[in-house]
Amino acid sequence: MDVEILSRVQFALTVSFHYLFPPLTIGLGMVMVIIETMWIRTGDRQWFEAARFWTRIFAINFALGVASGIVMEFQFGTNWAAYSRYVGDIFGSALAAEGIFAFFLESGFLAILLFGWDRVGRKLHYFATWMVCLGSIFSAVWIIIANSWMHTPAGFHLVPAPDTGVAGVRAEVTDFWAMVFNPSAMTRLSHVLCSAVVTGGFLVMSVCAFYMLRGRHKEFTRRCMPVGVAVALVGVILVGITGDRSARGVAYQQPAKLAAFEAVFKTEPSGLYLFGWPDPKNETVYGVKIPGLLSYMVYFDASKPITGLDAFPPEDRPDMRIPFLSFHLMVGLAGAMTLLAALSAWFCWRGTLDRRTLLLKVLVPSVVMPTIAGQAGWFLAETGRQPWIVYPSVQNGVPVPGLRVSDALSEAVTAEQVVASIIMFALIYLMLFALWIFVLDRKIRHGPDEPKAGEEPPPMTGPPGGIAAAISGGKTLTGAR
């Protein structure tokens, strides 16, 4: 058994499970802001109950996201110790920024968001909702920056470090902001955040479609379905725009990855496969191809050649099968989601969506589409850069060699230990996934609380004593009511 392959499988397992939750929390955070804004503006009890319902769903995903994310950081020290020593200066600054700007922002206001409905005023609770939403976004910002640096390194140099075990050097930051705004960071970040918007929108559409089919919570669905449809429609449009920019950037920054995406074996004008199955051994693809389309999409010139895998040494070429299939799965799902969002928007605008039974039945399970598309996107991004874990680059006009995956492994870890950890993680994650589905299903089936006749939402201002009283259960710090 190969330790490198097993370690990659282990990390893929933990990352894939963790990445179920961040898009949901980011997308739902934006939905919560929209719905609570409607509550603040109208004072309508139905908007208040809708805001509370989506906050409960957010909390479930947030808890699982935090728990599953911690595991990945430990793996940097166990399975990828050589990599950690090599990029510790880079990743340390990015992860420290995440802790300062994201984690503390989220955790500082999360309690007010979850438990402050009847303990603080509307404006403070609304502010807390914004802060939690921004905190989840900032968390993604710094993770994407760190990951993008591995694809397009910038703002660093190599310094002697005999104890690193990686050719006696390590990466050291020379320009923090050049590291932050590395060539692919902002494009990849915008694409990831837009995909999270799509995920949040489709979750709202899925839940509302479920209630519509059963004739439940009509006032709730009348308010929330248009929000979900609008969020999803805007999201899929932005995903298409940012995805196009990201792919064009890959063509210039990582041409071997683009060649793997579309199975470009030879440097020549290339078409775009609608679907297919790659055969690297015979250098062919069995599928349907539109001639010249890839060259046109990248260079706006169908006759301009695309750099093929023949331009790289065999040892520097990624295995194209996973990137090719992941890329086409992601693009296919994006097209399907665009169609669903457009149809839902049309019928929602006409006021007939609740009577489109077939469309509603499709919308109920449609929330898995952005989830699968997001997983496929990460798979193609990470497998497409192989065999590099840190891509080769040019710094101040000087070529800087990259770091290969095979050089990033921990020397002390054995194959048997990695297999045991994979089995353990798989069992734990299976139980956590079952628990997540059970709790989520239970919350959705229960639905939002129905307002009682004449019941008013919480007042605009909090209880006497302000925040201190809210935290202490209605008492001030001196104990007076």
Protein Blocks (a to p, Z undefined) as FASTA:
>chain_A
ZZklmmmmmmmmmmmmmmmmmmmmmmmmmmmmmmmmmmmmnopaklmmmmmmmmmmmmmm
mmmmmmmmmmmmmmmmmmmmmmmmmmmmmmmmmmmmmmmmmmmmmmmmmmmmmmmmmmcc
fklmmmmmmmmmmmmmmmmmmmmmmmmmmmmgghiacdddfknopgoiacddfblklmmm
gmklmmmmmmmmmmmmmmmmmmmmmmmmmmmmnopakllmmmmmmmmmmmmmmmmmmmmm
mmmmmmmmmmmmmmmlmmmmnopabgcdddddfbdcddfknopadddddehklmmmmnop
akbccddfklpcfklpccfklmmmmmmmmmmmmmmmmmmmmmmmmmmmnopmmmmmmlmm
mmmmmmmmmmmmmmmmmmmmmmmmpcbfbdcddeehiacddddfklmpcfkbcfklmmmm
mmmmmmmmmmmmmmmmmmmmmmmmnopadddehiacddfbdcehijmlmmnoopafkopZ
Z
